[in-house]
Amino acid sequence: MILLTGANGHLGANLARRLLKDGATMRVLLRRASDNSTVEGLAVERAYGDLRDPASLLAACRGCDAIYHCAAQLSTVAGGEQQLFANNVLGTRNLLDAAAKNGVRRVVVSGSLSATGHRWEGPTDETEPFDPFEEHLPYARTKAAVEHECLKAVAGGLDVVIAVSCAILGPNDFKPSRMGQLLLNYAHGRLRAYVPGGFEFVAAADIVEGHLLAMTHGRSGEKYIFSTQFMTVSDLLALYGEVTGRPNHALCVPAALLEPVARIGEFAHRHLKIGGRQLLTPAAIRLLRLERRADCSKARSELGYHSGSIADAVRDAYDGFVSRGLIERRQSFAVRSLESERTKA
Ligand SMILES: NC(=O)c1ccc[n+]([C@@H]2O[C@H](COP(=O)([O-])OP(=O)(O)OC[C@H]3O[C@@H](n4cnc5c(N)ncnc54)[C@H](OP(=O)(O)O)[C@@H]3O)[C@@H](O)[C@H]2O)c1
């Protein structure tokens, strides 16, 4: 029996479907008060609990051989430190403790590239330490502390491997994720401006594969970075244009101009509780400007990891949104220009 935490989330939803396709018997940890429709129709056993409730985790781990721990509180804004600490750091500690008490063979914990140090002169690999004196979001600090919890558990005799994710793009995005929301905004013509820069992205199918490889071939106490490719924001928007059939009309605005706007937005959101979901946070702008690149050589050489395609991941995400009625399908941009050329001829 496999226990999966975070099955409602973007990564967990993809991992659950892949595990079921591979014939796994699975239990998922769900919170009673959450919208759990994501797992409806899936042949999984449900365990209700919370990462902050150790007793519920003891029960959820009972009889399990392996655990995929994908649950976490994600955040790209300042503030909320106590809640992030409780969900991510103490939650992981509670789960690893329950796993050890239940004799679980191996736990794969989802990590974040934000918990690995930034290398200015080239791609970051697993050896680059997280620098606590740099400017970090509370979320990144908790993900670094999660890695400490994993190493403490390994020192205590538990087998734990960390599968590090970059920004995920792909289908089964039910909440939707920040990247999914960006695609929705783009498809509805609501993306007015963006900042130059770029980031390392991972296709949902690739990070799922990474988790499976970490479970089967990873070395205990090690972390492995999984990425598909680095992309600039303009490349990503060009891809969104191709997939949605809507050319990119968003303005590329220098970060120095958009940052004050993002700071005001964050202040209004955090202290005055106004404004919707903020995608362009000051931290997101800072991250894009860093143009972080990831080196997956360790995953390739030790685990036999091969990355797939971001274009496919975006297409699958788009198809998922179309099938759920969140986007109305348009004729592809490329097809339309071909057809207009044919008409002219
Ligand atoms: N998405 C990315 O781009 C990205 C990038 C780097 C790393 N990661 C890492 O990948 C993992 C999965 O991320 P994701 O994108 O799938 O996140 P997500 O879509 O926000 O899903 C998070 C999941 O965690 C669950 N959860 C949160 N707090 C919980 C608690 N106290 N008890 C039980 N369940 C709890 C949520 O359950 P509810 O439905 O009940 O809220 C949800 O199922 C995380 O470890 C994250 O740090 C993600």
The ligand as a Gaussian input file, in Angstrom:
#p B3LYP/6-31G(d) Opt

LIG

0 1
 N        3.734000      23.718000      -8.075000
 C        4.998000      24.036000      -8.261000
 O        5.343000      24.736000      -9.216000
 C        6.046000      23.526000      -7.299000
 C        7.389000      23.966000      -7.470000
 C        8.362000      23.489000      -6.594000
 C        8.015000      22.591000      -5.585000
 N        6.717000      22.193000      -5.437000
 C        6.415000      21.263000      -4.350000
 O        5.648000      20.206000      -4.866000
 C        4.709000      19.748000      -3.866000
 C        3.312000      19.745000      -4.441000
 O        2.982000      21.054000      -4.861000
 P        1.622000      21.347000      -5.632000
 O        1.906000      22.313000      -6.702000
 O        0.940000      20.077000      -5.942000
 O        0.807000      22.112000      -4.475000
 P       -0.757000      22.440000      -4.400000
 O       -1.374000      22.263000      -5.719000
 O       -0.902000      23.749000      -3.709000
 O       -1.302000      21.280000      -3.439000
 C       -0.907000      21.228000      -2.112000
 C       -1.561000      20.033000      -1.468000
 O       -1.098000      19.954000      -0.100000
 C       -2.221000      19.715000       0.725000
 N       -1.969000      20.254000       2.067000
 C       -1.513000      21.481000       2.401000
 N       -1.442000      21.594000       3.725000
 C       -1.871000      20.411000       4.251000
 C       -2.038000      19.917000       5.570000
 N       -1.773000      20.654000       6.649000
 N       -2.500000      18.647000       5.735000
 C       -2.792000      17.877000       4.652000
 N       -2.661000      18.296000       3.383000
 C       -2.202000      19.555000       3.180000
 C       -3.355000      20.437000       0.026000
 O       -4.567000      19.873000       0.481000
 P       -5.978000      20.670000       0.434000
 O       -6.555000      20.355000      -0.904000
 O       -6.682000      20.079000       1.570000
 O       -5.682000      22.131000       0.602000
 C       -3.066000      20.084000      -1.425000
 O       -3.567000      18.815000      -1.728000
 C        4.910000      20.658000      -2.656000
 O        5.778000      20.039000      -1.746000
 C        5.585000      21.880000      -3.243000
 O        6.376000      22.541000      -2.277000
 C        5.727000      22.645000      -6.268000

